[in-house]
Amino acid sequence: MTHPHPRHAGQRPRKTSLQGMALIEALVASAILGIGLAGATRLTLQTLQIASDTRQHTVAQSLGAHAMECHQSGRADCGMQEVMTLQGTRYTIQSQWQARAGVALSDIEVRVQWQSLGAVKKSATLSPHPETASPTGQLVLHSSRDEVPAWLGVSLP
């Protein structure tokens, strides 16, 4: 049987210093976990914003392509300015038609503008009039159309 050393006889082991270290370790681990979760949350929010911006750009491309095809086909019912709301985003489609001098060509420009939801929240806090904020997204399509009638220049065999 072992006997305690005479200097340590009557002294209790020091549990308080070990318990204090465990508490500090738990606090440090909680702080590291909190920082990691904050970073993951920010990354998720940025990913959602990028996905929303990509969706809005894709819708704008589709609307612009549709307007451009309408003008290139020469249909009379093509609007020069339209405003529509799709999937919670307001799109403004403006078309310009300009004849080139000296040639039988017309230049067509279709401009699609929209404001992303994230930009609305930012402009509402920065500007007293968020409805007058400039659009954050813009897509411009250019093309030309010949003005020569289809029957002209057709030769029969």
C-alpha positions in Angstrom: 0.0 0.0 0.0 1.3 3.4 -0.9 1.2 6.3 1.5 0.8 9.8 0.4 3.8 12.1 0.5 3.9 14.0 3.8 3.8 17.3 2.0 0.5 16.4 0.2 -1.2 14.7 3.1 -4.4 16.5 3.9 -4.6 18.4 0.6 -7.3 17.7 -1.9 -6.6 17.4 -5.6 -7.0 20.6 -7.7 -10.2 20.1 -9.7 -11.1 23.8 -10.0 -8.2 24.6 -12.4 -9.2 21.6 -14.6 -12.8 22.7 -14.6 -11.7 26.3 -15.5 -9.7 25.0 -18.4 -12.6 22.9 -19.7 -14.8 26.0 -19.6 -12.3 28.1 -21.6 -12.0 25.3 -24.1 -15.8 25.1 -24.5 -16.0 28.9 -25.0 -13.2 28.9 -27.6 -14.8 25.9 -29.4 -18.2 27.8 -29.4 -16.6 30.9 -30.8 -14.9 29.0 -33.6 -18.2 27.2 -34.4 -20.0 30.5 -34.5 -17.5 32.1 -36.9 -17.8 29.0 -39.1 -21.6 29.1 -39.1 -21.6 32.9 -39.9 -19.3 32.2 -42.9 -21.5 29.4 -44.1 -24.6 31.6 -43.8 -22.9 34.5 -45.8 -21.8 32.0 -48.5 -25.4 30.7 -48.8 -26.9 34.2 -49.0 -24.4 35.1 -51.8 -25.2 31.9 -53.7 -28.9 32.7 -53.5 -28.3 36.3 -54.8 -26.2 35.0 -57.7 -28.9 32.4 -58.6 -31.5 35.1 -58.5 -29.4 37.4 -60.7 -28.8 34.6 -63.1 -32.5 33.8 -63.3 -33.3 37.5 -64.0 -30.6 37.7 -66.7 -32.0 34.5 -68.4 -35.5 35.9 -68.4 -34.2 39.2 -69.8 -32.4 37.3 -72.6 -35.6 35.4 -73.5 -37.7 38.6 -73.5 -35.1 40.4 -75.6 -34.8 37.6 -78.1 -38.6 37.4 -78.5 -38.8 41.2 -79.1 -35.9 41.0 -81.6 -37.5 38.1 -83.5 -40.7 40.1 -83.7 -39.0 43.1 -85.2 -36.9 41.0 -87.6 -39.9 39.2 -88.9 -41.5 42.6 -89.9 -44.8 42.0 -88.1 -46.8 45.1 -87.5 -47.9 44.2 -83.9 -44.4 44.5 -82.4 -44.4 47.0 -79.6 -41.7 49.6 -79.2 -41.9 49.8 -75.4 -43.3 47.2 -73.0 -43.3 46.8 -69.3 -44.0 43.4 -67.7 -43.5 41.7 -64.4 -42.4 38.1 -64.4 -41.5 36.1 -61.3 -41.6 39.2 -59.1 -39.2 41.3 -61.3 -40.3 44.2 -63.4 -38.8 44.2 -66.9 -38.8 47.2 -69.3 -38.3 46.3 -73.0 -37.5 49.2 -75.3 -37.0 48.8 -79.1 -35.5 51.2 -81.5 -35.7 51.0 -85.3 -33.5 53.2 -87.5 -33.0 53.1 -91.2 -29.5 53.3 -92.6 -29.0 56.0 -95.2 -28.1 54.9 -98.7 -28.7 51.2 -98.1 -31.8 49.0 -97.7 -31.0 48.1 -94.1 -32.5 49.0 -90.8 -30.7 48.7 -87.5 -32.7 47.2 -84.6 -31.8 47.7 -81.0 -33.7 46.0 -78.2 -32.9 47.1 -74.6 -34.1 45.1 -71.6 -33.8 46.7 -68.1 -34.7 45.3 -64.7 -33.9 45.9 -61.0 -32.9 43.0 -58.9 -34.6 42.4 -55.5 -31.3 42.8 -53.7 -30.8 46.2 -55.3 -34.3 47.3 -54.3 -33.5 46.6 -50.6 -30.1 48.4 -50.8 -31.6 51.5 -52.6 -34.5 51.7 -50.2 -32.1 52.2 -47.3 -29.8 54.6 -49.2 -32.3 56.6 -51.3 -35.5 58.4 -50.1 -37.1 57.5 -53.4 -36.2 53.9 -54.3 -38.6 53.8 -57.3 -36.4 56.3 -59.1 -33.2 54.2 -58.6 -31.5 53.2 -61.8 -31.9 49.6 -63.0 -29.2 47.3 -62.0 -29.5 44.9 -64.9 -29.5 45.8 -68.6 -29.2 43.7 -71.7 -28.8 45.3 -75.2 -29.3 43.3 -78.4 -28.3 44.7 -81.8 -29.3 43.4 -85.2 -30.0 44.5 -88.8 -32.9 43.8 -91.1 -32.9 44.2 -94.9 -35.7 46.3 -96.3 -35.7 44.6 -99.7 -39.0 42.9 -100.3 -38.8 39.1 -100.4 -40.2 38.8 -103.9 -37.6 41.2 -105.4 -34.6 39.5 -106.9 -36.2 36.1 -107.1 -35.7 34.7 -110.6 -37.7 31.9 -112.0 -35.9 29.1 -114.0 
